[in-house]
């Protein structure tokens, strides 16, 4: 279950999954601080799944554009209403402006939404498949893009991400690391190079006492001449590289 931190009106807003593992009615909560390291004061929930009409409402992501504030969220489920959604927030970023105006961005086989704007496109990065089966995990990151923040987002083949099975593959496992996915906000360094933070597991130490050992990973994003991204060579890097210049 994810969380996202962003500067909103000069303060740090931590949007978090308002739930526990296996919760039948999870939601999105908010905590606020004047400093990035906290302390964060809980401001309570924005909504529960049952209140917003989206099953399994977790994995929030905040985005601001044109003076407006938006929240994106969602995770796995087979119900028709499930998926990744976006909705406008109030000016203070503490409430949903109008729940009835939420827009479906991607189908219910995606989770962990992240949006990155580049060269006139908004790129949707989302994760699919099994994150937590140790060395057998086949978690992966797929992407779609849109000229508008609220979509529609399509993959390289032109398939809308609201259809299950869509998304262009940008990161998957290799023989050394399993389950790469659930990336954070993309980072652009001083040289203009984009980077992705995500988690993955060393297949030789993927699980200890039934607990998945998901470690934080960092890789370059390479943009093709066609405008589509690829993380490293499409799999986690296995060699040391120079760190980003921030």
Phi and psi restraints in degrees (value plus and minus 20) as a CYANA .aco file:
   2 UNK   PHI    -121.8   -81.8
   2 UNK   PSI     154.6   194.6
   3 UNK   PHI    -168.6  -128.6
   3 UNK   PSI     142.6   182.6
   4 UNK   PHI    -165.9  -125.9
   4 UNK   PSI     115.9   155.9
   5 UNK   PHI    -137.0   -97.0
   5 UNK   PSI     117.3   157.3
   6 UNK   PHI    -170.7  -130.7
   6 UNK   PSI     134.2   174.2
   7 UNK   PHI    -103.1   -63.1
   7 UNK   PSI     100.5   140.5
   8 UNK   PHI    -147.6  -107.6
   8 UNK   PSI      95.7   135.7
   9 UNK   PHI      33.2    73.2
   9 UNK   PSI      19.6    59.6
  10 UNK   PHI      63.1   103.1
  10 UNK   PSI     -19.6    20.4
  11 UNK   PHI    -142.7  -102.7
  11 UNK   PSI     146.0   186.0
  12 UNK   PHI    -117.3   -77.3
  12 UNK   PSI      97.6   137.6
  13 UNK   PHI    -122.5   -82.5
  13 UNK   PSI     102.9   142.9
  14 UNK   PHI    -126.2   -86.2
  14 UNK   PSI      82.6   122.6
  15 UNK   PHI    -106.7   -66.7
  15 UNK   PSI     106.8   146.8
  16 UNK   PHI    -154.7  -114.7
  16 UNK   PSI     141.2   181.2
  17 UNK   PHI     -93.6   -53.6
  17 UNK   PSI      94.5   134.5
  18 UNK   PHI    -106.4   -66.4
  18 UNK   PSI      54.0    94.0
  19 UNK   PHI    -189.7  -149.7
  19 UNK   PSI     154.2   194.2
  20 UNK   PHI    -142.0  -102.0
  20 UNK   PSI     146.4   186.4
  21 UNK   PHI     -78.1   -38.1
  21 UNK   PSI     108.2   148.2
  22 UNK   PHI      62.7   102.7
  22 UNK   PSI     -12.5    27.5
  23 UNK   PHI     -79.4   -39.4
  23 UNK   PSI     111.8   151.8
  24 UNK   PHI     -97.6   -57.6
  24 UNK   PSI     -38.9     1.1
  25 UNK   PHI    -161.1  -121.1
  25 UNK   PSI      45.2    85.2
  26 UNK   PHI     -92.3   -52.3
  26 UNK   PSI     148.9   188.9
  27 UNK   PHI    -174.4  -134.4
  27 UNK   PSI    -183.1  -143.1
  28 UNK   PHI    -140.6  -100.6
  28 UNK   PSI     109.4   149.4
  29 UNK   PHI    -136.0   -96.0
  29 UNK   PSI     153.6   193.6
  30 UNK   PHI    -160.2  -120.2
  30 UNK   PSI     114.7   154.7
  31 UNK   PHI    -147.8  -107.8
  31 UNK   PSI     127.3   167.3
  32 UNK   PHI    -150.7  -110.7
  32 UNK   PSI     122.2   162.2
  33 UNK   PHI    -163.4  -123.4
  33 UNK   PSI     137.3   177.3
  34 UNK   PHI    -106.8   -66.8
  34 UNK   PSI     -29.2    10.8
  35 UNK   PHI    -153.1  -113.1
  35 UNK   PSI     125.5   165.5
  36 UNK   PHI     -82.9   -42.9
  36 UNK   PSI     -47.3    -7.3
  37 UNK   PHI    -110.9   -70.9
  37 UNK   PSI     -16.9    23.1
  38 UNK   PHI      68.7   108.7
  38 UNK   PSI    -191.1  -151.1
  39 UNK   PHI     -94.5   -54.5
  39 UNK   PSI     127.3   167.3
  40 UNK   PHI    -117.8   -77.8
  40 UNK   PSI     110.6   150.6
  41 UNK   PHI    -119.7   -79.7
  41 UNK   PSI     104.6   144.6
  42 UNK   PHI     -87.5   -47.5
  42 UNK   PSI     106.2   146.2
  43 UNK   PHI    -120.8   -80.8
  43 UNK   PSI     -14.4    25.6
  44 UNK   PHI      68.5   108.5
  44 UNK   PSI    -187.6  -147.6
  45 UNK   PHI    -109.0   -69.0
  45 UNK   PSI     128.3   168.3
  46 UNK   PHI    -104.6   -64.6
  46 UNK   PSI     -61.4   -21.4
  47 UNK   PHI    -189.7  -149.7
  47 UNK   PSI     140.0   180.0
  48 UNK   PHI    -122.2   -82.2
  48 UNK   PSI     143.9   183.9
  49 UNK   PHI     -75.5   -35.5
  49 UNK   PSI     -63.4   -23.4
  50 UNK   PHI     -86.7   -46.7
  50 UNK   PSI     -47.2    -7.2
  51 UNK   PHI    -102.3   -62.3
  51 UNK   PSI     -53.0   -13.0
  52 UNK   PHI    -114.9   -74.9
  52 UNK   PSI     -33.8     6.2
  53 UNK   PHI      59.7    99.7
  53 UNK   PSI       5.9    45.9
  54 UNK   PHI    -149.0  -109.0
  54 UNK   PSI      89.8   129.8
  55 UNK   PHI     -80.2   -40.2
  55 UNK   PSI     127.3   167.3
  56 UNK   PHI      36.1    76.1
  56 UNK   PSI      32.1    72.1
  57 UNK   PHI     -98.5   -58.5
  57 UNK   PSI      72.9   112.9
  58 UNK   PHI    -156.5  -116.5
  58 UNK   PSI    -191.7  -151.7
  59 UNK   PHI      36.5    76.5
  59 UNK   PSI      44.9    84.9
  60 UNK   PHI     -94.9   -54.9
  60 UNK   PSI     132.5   172.5
  61 UNK   PHI    -165.2  -125.2
  61 UNK   PSI     105.9   145.9
  62 UNK   PHI    -118.0   -78.0
  62 UNK   PSI     122.0   162.0
  63 UNK   PHI    -166.6  -126.6
  63 UNK   PSI     121.3   161.3
  64 UNK   PHI    -143.2  -103.2
  64 UNK   PSI     112.3   152.3
  65 UNK   PHI    -170.9  -130.9
  65 UNK   PSI     114.1   154.1
  66 UNK   PHI      38.6    78.6
  66 UNK   PSI      12.7    52.7
  67 UNK   PHI      58.9    98.9
  67 UNK   PSI     -19.4    20.6
  68 UNK   PHI    -127.9   -87.9
  68 UNK   PSI     130.6   170.6
  69 UNK   PHI    -131.2   -91.2
  69 UNK   PSI     117.1   157.1
  70 UNK   PHI    -152.7  -112.7
  70 UNK   PSI     131.5   171.5
  71 UNK   PHI    -143.9  -103.9
  71 UNK   PSI     113.3   153.3
  72 UNK   PHI    -135.9   -95.9
  72 UNK   PSI     126.4   166.4
  73 UNK   PHI    -185.1  -145.1
  73 UNK   PSI     150.5   190.5
  74 UNK   PHI     120.0   160.0
  74 UNK   PSI     145.0   185.0
  75 UNK   PHI    -179.3  -139.3
  75 UNK   PSI    -189.2  -149.2
  76 UNK   PHI     -84.8   -44.8
  76 UNK   PSI     122.5   162.5
  77 UNK   PHI     159.7   199.7
  77 UNK   PSI     132.3   172.3
  78 UNK   PHI    -116.2   -76.2
  78 UNK   PSI     -24.0    16.0
  79 UNK   PHI     -89.3   -49.3
  79 UNK   PSI     131.8   171.8
  80 UNK   PHI     -81.2   -41.2
  80 UNK   PSI     -53.0   -13.0
  81 UNK   PHI    -100.3   -60.3
  81 UNK   PSI     -28.6    11.4
  82 UNK   PHI     -97.6   -57.6
  82 UNK   PSI     135.6   175.6
  83 UNK   PHI     133.1   173.1
  83 UNK   PSI    -188.9  -148.9
  84 UNK   PHI    -117.3   -77.3
  84 UNK   PSI     111.2   151.2
  85 UNK   PHI    -144.4  -104.4
  85 UNK   PSI     141.5   181.5
  86 UNK   PHI    -151.7  -111.7
  86 UNK   PSI     127.3   167.3
  87 UNK   PHI    -171.3  -131.3
  87 UNK   PSI     129.7   169.7
  88 UNK   PHI     -99.4   -59.4
  88 UNK   PSI     121.4   161.4
  89 UNK   PHI    -119.0   -79.0
  89 UNK   PSI     145.5   185.5
  90 UNK   PHI     -88.6   -48.6
  90 UNK   PSI     147.6   187.6
  91 UNK   PHI     -80.7   -40.7
  91 UNK   PSI     -47.0    -7.0
  92 UNK   PHI    -106.9   -66.9
  92 UNK   PSI     -23.9    16.1
  93 UNK   PHI      51.7    91.7
  93 UNK   PSI      -5.5    34.5
  94 UNK   PHI    -122.5   -82.5
  94 UNK   PSI     -32.7     7.3
  95 UNK   PHI    -164.3  -124.3
  95 UNK   PSI     140.2   180.2
  96 UNK   PHI     -99.7   -59.7
  96 UNK   PSI     112.6   152.6
  97 UNK   PHI     -87.3   -47.3
  97 UNK   PSI     -70.5   -30.5
  98 UNK   PHI    -171.6  -131.6
  98 UNK   PSI      81.2   121.2
  99 UNK   PHI     -75.7   -35.7
  99 UNK   PSI     -48.6    -8.6
 100 UNK   PHI     -89.4   -49.4
 100 UNK   PSI     -34.4     5.6
 101 UNK   PHI    -115.5   -75.5
 101 UNK   PSI      -9.0    31.0
 102 UNK   PHI     -84.0   -44.0
 102 UNK   PSI     128.7   168.7
 103 UNK   PHI    -144.7  -104.7
 103 UNK   PSI     112.0   152.0
 104 UNK   PHI     -97.2   -57.2
 104 UNK   PSI     108.1   148.1
 105 UNK   PHI    -123.7   -83.7
 105 UNK   PSI     -59.6   -19.6
 106 UNK   PHI    -168.1  -128.1
 106 UNK   PSI     141.3   181.3
 107 UNK   PHI     -95.1   -55.1
 107 UNK   PSI     153.2   193.2
 108 UNK   PHI     -98.3   -58.3
 108 UNK   PSI      -9.0    31.0
 109 UNK   PHI    -119.7   -79.7
 109 UNK   PSI     -10.9    29.1
 110 UNK   PHI    -130.4   -90.4
 110 UNK   PSI     134.7   174.7
 111 UNK   PHI    -167.9  -127.9
 111 UNK   PSI     155.7   195.7
 112 UNK   PHI      40.2    80.2
 112 UNK   PSI      32.9    72.9
 113 UNK   PHI     -80.1   -40.1
 113 UNK   PSI     120.6   160.6
 114 UNK   PHI    -165.8  -125.8
 114 UNK   PSI     115.9   155.9
 115 UNK   PHI    -142.3  -102.3
 115 UNK   PSI     114.3   154.3
 116 UNK   PHI    -152.8  -112.8
 116 UNK   PSI     109.3   149.3
 117 UNK   PHI    -119.1   -79.1
 117 UNK   PSI     111.0   151.0
 118 UNK   PHI    -174.8  -134.8
 118 UNK   PSI     109.8   149.8
 119 UNK   PHI      31.1    71.1
 119 UNK   PSI      23.9    63.9
 120 UNK   PHI      65.8   105.8
 120 UNK   PSI     -21.6    18.4
 121 UNK   PHI    -137.1   -97.1
 121 UNK   PSI     127.7   167.7
 122 UNK   PHI    -118.4   -78.4
 122 UNK   PSI     102.8   142.8
 123 UNK   PHI    -122.1   -82.1
 123 UNK   PSI     103.4   143.4
 124 UNK   PHI    -112.4   -72.4
 124 UNK   PSI      98.7   138.7
 125 UNK   PHI    -127.8   -87.8
 125 UNK   PSI     106.9   146.9
 126 UNK   PHI    -161.6  -121.6
 126 UNK   PSI     138.0   178.0
 127 UNK   PHI    -126.5   -86.5
 127 UNK   PSI     130.0   170.0
 128 UNK   PHI    -156.1  -116.1
 128 UNK   PSI     140.6   180.6
 129 UNK   PHI      55.4    95.4
 129 UNK   PSI    -183.7  -143.7
 130 UNK   PHI    -104.2   -64.2
 130 UNK   PSI      95.3   135.3
 131 UNK   PHI    -101.2   -61.2
 131 UNK   PSI     -45.4    -5.4
 132 UNK   PHI    -153.8  -113.8
 132 UNK   PSI      32.5    72.5
 133 UNK   PHI    -141.1  -101.1
 133 UNK   PSI      17.5    57.5
 134 UNK   PHI      38.0    78.0
 134 UNK   PSI    -153.9  -113.9
 135 UNK   PHI     -85.9   -45.9
 135 UNK   PSI     -36.4     3.6
 136 UNK   PHI    -111.8   -71.8
 136 UNK   PSI     -20.3    19.7
 137 UNK   PHI     -82.2   -42.2
 137 UNK   PSI     114.1   154.1
 138 UNK   PHI    -139.6   -99.6
 138 UNK   PSI       7.0    47.0
 139 UNK   PHI     -73.0   -33.0
 139 UNK   PSI     128.1   168.1
 140 UNK   PHI    -177.5  -137.5
 140 UNK   PSI     143.7   183.7
 141 UNK   PHI    -132.2   -92.2
 141 UNK   PSI     113.4   153.4
 142 UNK   PHI    -147.0  -107.0
 142 UNK   PSI     138.9   178.9
 143 UNK   PHI    -154.3  -114.3
 143 UNK   PSI     132.1   172.1
 144 UNK   PHI    -161.9  -121.9
 144 UNK   PSI     149.2   189.2
 145 UNK   PHI    -162.8  -122.8
 145 UNK   PSI     140.5   180.5
 146 UNK   PHI    -170.1  -130.1
 146 UNK   PSI     133.0   173.0
 147 UNK   PHI    -102.2   -62.2
 147 UNK   PSI     -26.5    13.5
 148 UNK   PHI    -145.9  -105.9
 148 UNK   PSI     121.4   161.4
 149 UNK   PHI     -76.2   -36.2
 149 UNK   PSI     -60.7   -20.7
 150 UNK   PHI    -110.9   -70.9
 150 UNK   PSI      -7.2    32.8
 151 UNK   PHI      69.2   109.2
 151 UNK   PSI    -193.7  -153.7
 152 UNK   PHI     -96.7   -56.7
 152 UNK   PSI     124.9   164.9
 153 UNK   PHI    -118.8   -78.8
 153 UNK   PSI     112.3   152.3
 154 UNK   PHI    -146.8  -106.8
 154 UNK   PSI     134.8   174.8
 155 UNK   PHI    -107.3   -67.3
 155 UNK   PSI    -195.6  -155.6
 156 UNK   PHI     -82.0   -42.0
 156 UNK   PSI     -47.8    -7.8
 157 UNK   PHI    -105.6   -65.6
 157 UNK   PSI     -22.8    17.2
 158 UNK   PHI      70.4   110.4
 158 UNK   PSI     -12.4    27.6
 159 UNK   PHI    -104.1   -64.1
 159 UNK   PSI     112.4   152.4
 160 UNK   PHI     -88.0   -48.0
 160 UNK   PSI     115.4   155.4
 161 UNK   PHI     -87.3   -47.3
 161 UNK   PSI     -33.3     6.7
 162 UNK   PHI     -93.2   -53.2
 162 UNK   PSI     -29.6    10.4
 163 UNK   PHI    -113.1   -73.1
 163 UNK   PSI     112.5   152.5
 164 UNK   PHI     -81.7   -41.7
 164 UNK   PSI     124.2   164.2
 165 UNK   PHI      69.1   109.1
 165 UNK   PSI     -18.0    22.0
 166 UNK   PHI    -108.8   -68.8
 166 UNK   PSI     153.2   193.2
 167 UNK   PHI      89.9   129.9
 167 UNK   PSI     112.4   152.4
 168 UNK   PHI    -109.0   -69.0
 168 UNK   PSI     107.9   147.9
 169 UNK   PHI     -87.3   -47.3
 169 UNK   PSI     109.3   149.3
 170 UNK   PHI    -143.8  -103.8
 170 UNK   PSI     -36.9     3.1
 171 UNK   PHI    -176.8  -136.8
 171 UNK   PSI     107.5   147.5
 172 UNK   PHI    -164.0  -124.0
 172 UNK   PSI     152.3   192.3
 173 UNK   PHI     -86.7   -46.7
 173 UNK   PSI     143.0   183.0
 174 UNK   PHI    -154.3  -114.3
 174 UNK   PSI    -186.0  -146.0
 175 UNK   PHI     -93.3   -53.3
 175 UNK   PSI     -35.9     4.1
 176 UNK   PHI    -121.7   -81.7
 176 UNK   PSI     -55.9   -15.9
 177 UNK   PHI    -144.6  -104.6
 177 UNK   PSI     111.0   151.0
 178 UNK   PHI    -127.2   -87.2
 178 UNK   PSI     137.6   177.6
 179 UNK   PHI      39.5    79.5
 179 UNK   PSI      22.3    62.3
 180 UNK   PHI     -94.3   -54.3
 180 UNK   PSI     111.7   151.7
 181 UNK   PHI     150.3   190.3
 181 UNK   PSI    -184.8  -144.8
 182 UNK   PHI      28.6    68.6
 182 UNK   PSI      41.7    81.7
 183 UNK   PHI     -93.8   -53.8
 183 UNK   PSI     136.9   176.9
 184 UNK   PHI    -110.5   -70.5
 184 UNK   PSI    -193.5  -153.5
 185 UNK   PHI     -77.6   -37.6
 185 UNK   PSI     120.6   160.6
 186 UNK   PHI     -91.3   -51.3
 186 UNK   PSI     126.4   166.4
 187 UNK   PHI    -134.9   -94.9
 187 UNK   PSI     114.6   154.6
 188 UNK   PHI    -130.6   -90.6
 188 UNK   PSI     102.6   142.6
 189 UNK   PHI    -106.6   -66.6
 189 UNK   PSI    -196.5  -156.5
 190 UNK   PHI     -84.1   -44.1
 190 UNK   PSI     -43.5    -3.5
 191 UNK   PHI    -109.9   -69.9
 191 UNK   PSI     -18.6    21.4
 192 UNK   PHI      66.1   106.1
 192 UNK   PSI     -13.0    27.0
 193 UNK   PHI    -101.5   -61.5
 193 UNK   PSI     113.3   153.3
 194 UNK   PHI    -113.1   -73.1
 194 UNK   PSI     124.2   164.2
 195 UNK   PHI    -152.5  -112.5
 195 UNK   PSI     132.3   172.3
 196 UNK   PHI    -143.1  -103.1
 196 UNK   PSI     110.1   150.1
 197 UNK   PHI    -116.4   -76.4
 197 UNK   PSI     113.5   153.5
 198 UNK   PHI    -175.7  -135.7
 198 UNK   PSI     154.2   194.2
 199 UNK   PHI    -133.7   -93.7
 199 UNK   PSI     131.2   171.2
 200 UNK   PHI    -177.2  -137.2
 200 UNK   PSI     154.4   194.4
 201 UNK   PHI    -149.6  -109.6
 201 UNK   PSI     116.4   156.4
 202 UNK   PHI     -85.8   -45.8
 202 UNK   PSI     101.1   141.1
 203 UNK   PHI     -81.5   -41.5
 203 UNK   PSI     -43.1    -3.1
 204 UNK   PHI    -104.6   -64.6
 204 UNK   PSI     -31.9     8.1
 205 UNK   PHI    -160.7  -120.7
 205 UNK   PSI      22.7    62.7
 206 UNK   PHI     -96.7   -56.7
 206 UNK   PSI     -45.2    -5.2
 207 UNK   PHI    -164.0  -124.0
 207 UNK   PSI     115.1   155.1
 208 UNK   PHI    -148.3  -108.3
 208 UNK   PSI      99.4   139.4
 209 UNK   PHI      32.5    72.5
 209 UNK   PSI      27.1    67.1
 210 UNK   PHI      48.9    88.9
 210 UNK   PSI     -11.6    28.4
 211 UNK   PHI    -124.7   -84.7
 211 UNK   PSI     104.5   144.5
 212 UNK   PHI     -87.1   -47.1
 212 UNK   PSI     111.2   151.2
 213 UNK   PHI    -117.0   -77.0
 213 UNK   PSI      53.1    93.1
 214 UNK   PHI    -101.0   -61.0
 214 UNK   PSI      95.0   135.0
 215 UNK   PHI    -122.4   -82.4
 215 UNK   PSI     132.9   172.9
 216 UNK   PHI     -97.2   -57.2
 216 UNK   PSI     111.3   151.3
 217 UNK   PHI    -142.3  -102.3
 217 UNK   PSI     135.2   175.2
 218 UNK   PHI    -157.3  -117.3
 218 UNK   PSI     107.9   147.9
 219 UNK   PHI    -162.5  -122.5
 219 UNK   PSI     135.4   175.4
 220 UNK   PHI     -92.5   -52.5
 220 UNK   PSI     130.6   170.6
 221 UNK   PHI    -124.9   -84.9
 221 UNK   PSI     105.1   145.1
 222 UNK   PHI    -124.1   -84.1
 222 UNK   PSI     106.4   146.4
 223 UNK   PHI    -119.7   -79.7
 223 UNK   PSI     106.9   146.9
 224 UNK   PHI     -95.7   -55.7
 224 UNK   PSI     145.9   185.9
 225 UNK   PHI     -84.6   -44.6
 225 UNK   PSI     -37.9     2.1
 226 UNK   PHI    -107.8   -67.8
 226 UNK   PSI     -18.5    21.5
 227 UNK   PHI      67.0   107.0
 227 UNK   PSI     -11.8    28.2
 228 UNK   PHI    -124.6   -84.6
 228 UNK   PSI     122.1   162.1
 229 UNK   PHI    -110.0   -70.0
 229 UNK   PSI     139.2   179.2
 230 UNK   PHI    -164.0  -124.0
 230 UNK   PSI     110.4   150.4
 231 UNK   PHI    -102.6   -62.6
 231 UNK   PSI      98.0   138.0
 232 UNK   PHI      33.5    73.5
 232 UNK   PSI    -140.9  -100.9
 233 UNK   PHI    -123.9   -83.9
 233 UNK   PSI      -2.9    37.1
 234 UNK   PHI      82.2   122.2
 234 UNK   PSI     -24.4    15.6
 235 UNK   PHI    -158.3  -118.3
 235 UNK   PSI     143.7   183.7
 236 UNK   PHI     -79.7   -39.7
 236 UNK   PSI     119.8   159.8
 237 UNK   PHI     -88.5   -48.5
 237 UNK   PSI     128.2   168.2
 238 UNK   PHI    -134.8   -94.8
 238 UNK   PSI     -25.4    14.6
 239 UNK   PHI    -133.1   -93.1
 239 UNK   PSI     135.0   175.0
 240 UNK   PHI     -88.8   -48.8
 240 UNK   PSI     128.4   168.4
 241 UNK   PHI    -161.8  -121.8
 241 UNK   PSI     145.1   185.1
 242 UNK   PHI     -86.0   -46.0
 242 UNK   PSI     120.3   160.3
 243 UNK   PHI     -96.1   -56.1
 243 UNK   PSI     140.1   180.1
 244 UNK   PHI     -84.6   -44.6
 244 UNK   PSI     128.4   168.4
 245 UNK   PHI    -116.8   -76.8
 245 UNK   PSI      83.1   123.1
